[in-house]
Amino acid sequence: MDPEELGEYLHRQIPLSAAMQVEVRSATAQSVVLTAPLEPNINHKSTVFGGSASALAILAAWSLVHLRLVEEGLPSEVVIQSNQMDYGRPMQGPFTASSMLADEAAWAAFVKTLARKRRARIEVHSVLTCGDTETGRLTGRFVAFLRDGA
């Protein structure tokens, strides 16, 4: 799935991503990088609304799990189970979320568990940046459910 396909998928399946004007900067098995402008995500202090920051970080992490499962040929539903969001600095412009697995070695066990039990959990991290400055971090636990017929 290339960045354009992923962007269209997000806007169609998760309408909030369209309202936030999320764009996919890159999408690989190692990382998904999403970006969004300030204007549709602004708060009363003229900085990025915390909910928008969290949403972009979650979307990047969710997208990584989704993309990797598509590449594995495992049609699944992916949901977030829990997350911890740390906001380090306010963002006064376009902002970016870059996702990566918390532990790359955990992927093989995740896929094996998903195939055997039809559901599995994995931890994913996202780093928020504005310009060249790290502004926040997300740790999320995602659950995948193998679709019927898979």
C-alpha positions as CSV (number, residue, x, y, z in Angstrom):
1,M,0.0,0.0,0.0
2,D,1.6,3.3,-1.1
3,P,1.2,6.6,0.8
4,E,-1.5,7.8,-1.5
5,E,-3.6,4.7,-1.1
6,L,-3.1,4.8,2.7
7,G,-4.2,8.5,2.8
8,E,-7.4,7.7,0.8
9,Y,-8.1,4.7,3.0
10,L,-7.7,6.8,6.2
11,H,-9.9,9.6,4.8
12,R,-12.6,7.1,3.8
13,Q,-12.5,4.9,6.9
14,I,-11.6,7.4,9.6
15,P,-13.4,10.7,8.6
16,L,-11.6,12.6,11.4
17,S,-8.4,12.2,9.4
18,A,-10.0,14.1,6.5
19,A,-11.3,16.9,8.8
20,M,-7.8,17.2,10.3
21,Q,-6.3,17.3,6.7
22,V,-4.0,14.5,7.5
23,E,-1.5,13.6,4.7
24,V,0.7,10.5,4.5
25,R,4.3,11.6,4.1
26,S,5.6,8.0,3.9
27,A,4.4,4.5,4.6
28,T,6.8,1.6,5.0
29,A,6.9,-1.6,7.1
30,Q,9.3,0.2,9.4
31,S,7.4,3.5,9.9
32,V,4.3,5.5,8.9
33,V,4.8,9.3,8.9
34,L,1.7,11.5,8.9
35,T,1.5,15.2,8.9
36,A,-1.3,17.8,9.5
37,P,-1.6,21.6,9.3
38,L,-2.2,23.8,12.3
39,E,-5.4,25.5,11.0
40,P,-8.0,22.7,11.3
41,N,-6.3,21.5,14.5
42,I,-5.9,24.8,16.3
43,N,-7.0,25.5,19.9
44,H,-7.8,28.7,21.8
45,K,-4.0,29.3,22.4
46,S,-3.2,29.2,18.7
47,T,-1.4,25.9,19.1
48,V,-2.3,22.4,18.1
49,F,-5.2,21.0,20.1
50,G,-4.1,18.2,22.3
51,G,-6.8,15.9,20.9
52,S,-5.5,16.5,17.4
53,A,-2.0,15.7,18.4
54,S,-3.1,12.5,20.1
55,A,-5.3,11.6,17.1
56,L,-2.4,12.0,14.7
57,A,-0.1,9.9,16.8
58,I,-2.7,7.2,17.2
59,L,-3.4,7.3,13.4
60,A,0.3,6.9,12.6
61,A,0.6,3.9,15.0
62,W,-2.6,2.3,13.8
63,S,-1.6,2.8,10.2
64,L,1.7,1.0,10.8
65,V,-0.1,-2.1,12.2
66,H,-2.7,-2.0,9.4
67,L,-0.1,-1.6,6.7
68,R,2.0,-4.5,8.0
69,L,-1.0,-6.8,8.3
70,V,-2.1,-6.0,4.7
71,E,1.5,-6.8,3.5
72,E,1.3,-10.1,5.5
73,G,-1.9,-11.0,3.7
74,L,-3.8,-11.1,7.0
75,P,-7.1,-9.2,6.6
76,S,-7.8,-7.9,10.1
77,E,-9.6,-5.3,12.1
78,V,-7.2,-3.2,14.2
79,V,-8.3,-1.2,17.2
80,I,-6.5,0.7,19.9
81,Q,-6.7,-0.9,23.3
82,S,-4.8,1.6,25.4
83,N,-2.3,4.4,25.1
84,Q,-0.1,6.8,27.0
85,M,0.4,10.3,25.5
86,D,3.0,12.6,26.7
87,Y,2.9,16.2,25.5
88,G,6.4,17.8,25.7
89,R,6.0,21.1,24.0
90,P,3.2,23.2,22.3
91,M,3.1,23.1,18.5
92,Q,2.6,26.3,16.6
93,G,2.6,25.0,13.1
94,P,2.3,21.9,10.9
95,F,3.0,18.8,12.9
96,T,4.1,15.3,12.2
97,A,3.7,11.8,13.8
98,S,6.2,9.1,13.0
99,S,5.4,5.5,14.2
100,M,7.5,2.5,14.8
101,L,7.0,-0.8,16.6
102,A,8.1,-0.7,20.2
103,D,10.0,-4.0,19.6
104,E,10.6,-5.1,16.0
105,A,11.2,-8.6,17.3
106,A,7.7,-8.8,18.7
107,W,6.1,-8.7,15.2
108,A,6.8,-12.4,14.4
109,A,5.1,-13.5,17.7
110,F,2.2,-11.1,17.1
111,V,1.6,-12.6,13.6
112,K,1.9,-16.2,14.9
113,T,-0.6,-15.4,17.8
114,L,-3.0,-13.7,15.4
115,A,-3.0,-16.7,13.0
116,R,-3.4,-19.2,15.9
117,K,-5.9,-17.3,18.2
118,R,-7.4,-15.0,15.6
119,R,-6.5,-12.0,17.8
120,A,-3.2,-10.5,19.0
121,R,-1.8,-7.4,20.7
122,I,1.2,-5.3,19.9
123,E,2.8,-2.1,21.2
124,V,3.6,0.8,18.9
125,H,5.3,4.1,19.5
126,S,4.7,7.4,17.7
127,V,6.9,10.5,18.0
128,L,5.3,13.9,17.4
129,T,7.4,16.7,15.9
130,C,6.8,20.3,14.9
131,G,9.6,21.5,12.6
132,D,12.8,19.8,13.9
133,T,11.6,19.7,17.5
134,E,10.2,16.6,19.3
135,T,6.9,17.7,20.9
136,G,5.3,14.5,22.2
137,R,5.3,10.7,22.4
138,L,2.7,8.1,22.3
139,T,2.9,4.5,23.4
140,G,-0.2,2.5,22.3
141,R,-1.3,-1.1,22.5
142,F,-3.2,-2.2,19.5
143,V,-5.4,-5.3,19.1
144,A,-5.9,-7.1,15.7
145,F,-8.8,-9.4,15.1
146,L,-8.4,-11.7,12.1
147,R,-11.4,-11.3,9.8
148,D,-13.8,-14.2,9.1
149,G,-12.6,-16.3,6.2
150,A,-9.0,-15.4,6.7
